[in-house]
Amino acid sequence: MKVKNNDTIRVHYKGTLTNGDLFDSSEGREPLEFTVGSGQVIPGFDSAVIDMEVGEAKAFLIPCDDAYGQADERLVQEVGRDQLPEDMQPEVGMMLSSQLPNGQQIPVKVVEVTDASIKIDANHPLAGEDLNFEITLVEIV
């Protein structure tokens, strides 16, 4: 039996950047379960599992356009320090939460800190990255 659209499957996976850095893995956890073609995973991952059989292992590259897209400079913004809580000591790499006009909270990363302001980046952390995956199909549910 081969994987097709709308199948619910379970896979073990390891994801690395092109420089070899590990960004995610199911090692030590339950396999990732998702329905193929439902939008639960990035498009390149969905298409890579089509026609796999239980027990099959596969390695593949997902170009950034089929993963989290290109980084968008419009999502990098400067915020005055006067808009931050007084007791906050922002540092580069710190994750903060920002509220959109509709009230939704989104994670942002501090990418620059000066005396007067900080720069925050609302891009997905993997935007602009090509992603390597090694997966094993554990089950077609």
Order of alpha helices (4+ residues) and beta strands (2+ residues): beta-beta-beta-alpha-beta-beta-beta-beta-beta-beta
